[in-house]
Amino acid sequence: MTGKEALTDLRVIDASTLFAGPMAATLLGDMGAEVIKVEHTKKPDASRGHGPSKDGHGMWWKVLGRNKRTVALDLHTDGGREAFLRLAATADVLIENFRPGTLDRWGLSYADLTRDNPGLVVVRVTGFGQFGPRSNDPGFGTLAEAMSGFASMTGEPDGPPTLPPLALADAITGMGAAYSAMVALHTRAETGRGQEVDISLIEPILATLGPQITIFDQLGTVPERHGNRSTNNAPRNLYKTADDRWLAISTSSQSIAERVIRMVGRPDFIEQPWFATGTERAAHADELDAAVSAWVRERSADEALAGFQDAQAAAALVYDVRDIVEDEQYKALDTVIDVDDPDLGSLRMQNVMFRMSQNPGSVRWAGRRHGEDTTTVLDELGYGVEEIAAMLDRGEAL
């Protein structure tokens, strides 16, 4: 028997745009938080128009905007600012990604936002943080992927640095921002007070890249590009099958490395002194890759994968989205779900990213239209019918 979703007692204001801040709000909404998305009346979140669309409805927004009610306010106006302050007075978390000082100039400083709600947690997402020489520079995930060292260590040894083909830094920051909000709420449970959270795009991705700073500090080593290989273990690469699929394998465990090498017919390698550690094996990656590649190349994808499974070795085929939606493991986990949508009918998207035995999350609806819930939310905040009509008339709300 499962209980209610874990965060149904929280109200979250998503006043951020594009990916990192909105993703944090999405993650909280997936676990039951009531999320109210606040957008400008004339300039909606750019994620609505990002990437492919169908019938004028962006696919990114349908996923990123899920489980959110949408309100459109012009925060530059007295009426829009007042409505935003009333909304903040009812919230537990506010997520914003304006440049440092922007909300202060609009009369929406931390002191203003918490005057009637000292328990409010304000999560500030920026490219470079709230202070420092670049704090007011425009910041995007691409810059974080470059500055973190990610690009410099990604790609082929003789090729250029490589950026990811997706909003990687934003996604990592979004998860970090959601985590930071929950840490601040945990503290609030003891103190009764909220706080400001300063999270940048450049730091969370840096944290995920492991001990590169410590290694440089202690050993003077600068990470290099190794393509699909690892400096920590081998064989670790992508290997082409007879039917032109690609198989990924990992041998981080010594026992798995031994099973793989026996399977491909080179048990003599195991007797070599260098085979005893992952780092030493990585130094002999050419020899190991040649043996594995020759074995895989003689077999179809299904045959090669079955061989690795029989050997209890770690391997997976390289998937594109067509494989993902048909994969039996993803189906067993209910990773891809169907969501009813008034704009596009039934559409498929990824489910909540983890399962809880007592308080599972859910996707209740896909991204809604710009300002679809403005009137309803203003009514909940105590605005009368005539007041709402006047705000709409003046362009303070949409």
C-alpha positions, 0 to 999 in steps of 0.5 A: 500500500503506497501513500501520497506523493512525498512533496504534496505539502510544498508549493514551488514558484518556478520563475526561471527560464530555459533548463536548469531552474525549470528542471529543478522545479519539474523534479519537485513537481514530479514528487507531488509539489504544487508548482506554479510557473510564472512567465512574462506576459509577452515573453514566455519561457524560451523553452516553449520554442526550443527544438522540435514542435508539433502543431505549434507545441514544443516538445521540450516544453511539454516535458519540462513544463509537466506538473506545473500550473502556468501564470503570466505576470509582468513583474515590471508593473505594480500590479504584476509585482504585487501579485508575485509578492502575494504568491511568494507569501504562500510558497515554500520555494522560489526558483529564479534565474535572473541576473544578480540584482535584477529582482532587487531592482524590481522591488522583489529583493529577498527582504521583500519576498520574505517579509510576509513569509520568513520560511521561503527558500529562494534558489538563485540559479545563474551562470557564474554565481551571485558574486565574482568578476563574471557574476553579471555575464550571461551564462549558458550550459555550453560555457559551463561545459567548456569551463568545467573541463568536460569539453577538454577531456571529451573526444578523440585523442587527436580531435578537438574538445567536444561539447555534449549534444544536449543541455548537460550542465543545465540538467546537472544544475537542475538536479543540484538545485532541487537537492539544495532546495530540499536541504534548505527545507530540512534546515527550515524544519528546525529553524523556521526560517528559509534562506537563499541558495546560490547555485551556478551552472559552472560548479555542479558539472565540475563536481560530477567530473571526479577528482581532476582538481585533486589529481592535478594538485597532487600529481600535476596531471592534466586530463587528456582526451581518450575517446571512449577509453578510460584511464582507469580500466581496460578493456573499456570501449565501443566495439562494432558487431558483424551487423554494424551495431555498437557494443559498449563494455566496462571492466571496472571490476577485476573479475569482470575483466578476467571473464571478458578476456577468457571469453574472447580467447586470450586467457594468457593476458591474465597471467601478465603482471600488468593485468592485475590492476585497472590502471595497468590494463589501461596502459595496454588498451591497444592489445586488449581492444584488439582482442575484444574487437576481433571477437565482437566483429565476428558476431551479430549484436544479439550473439555478442550481447548474449556472450557477454551475458553468459560470461556475466560481464557488463555490456550493453548495445548503444541505443538510439531512441528507437531502441529505448522505447522498445527495450524490455528493461525500460518497459519493466521499469515503466520508464516511458509513459503515456500522458494525456494532453489536450493539445496533442492527445496521448504523448510519450515521455520519460517517467519520474527518474526514481521509484519510492516504495511508499511515496512514488511520484507521477506525471499528472499532466504535460506542459500547459499553455502560456498563462493558462492558470493565471485567472485561477491562481489570482482568484486563489490569492484573493483577487476579485473578478473585477480586479483580475479583469483590470489586471488583464486589461492593463497587461499586468497579467495574461 
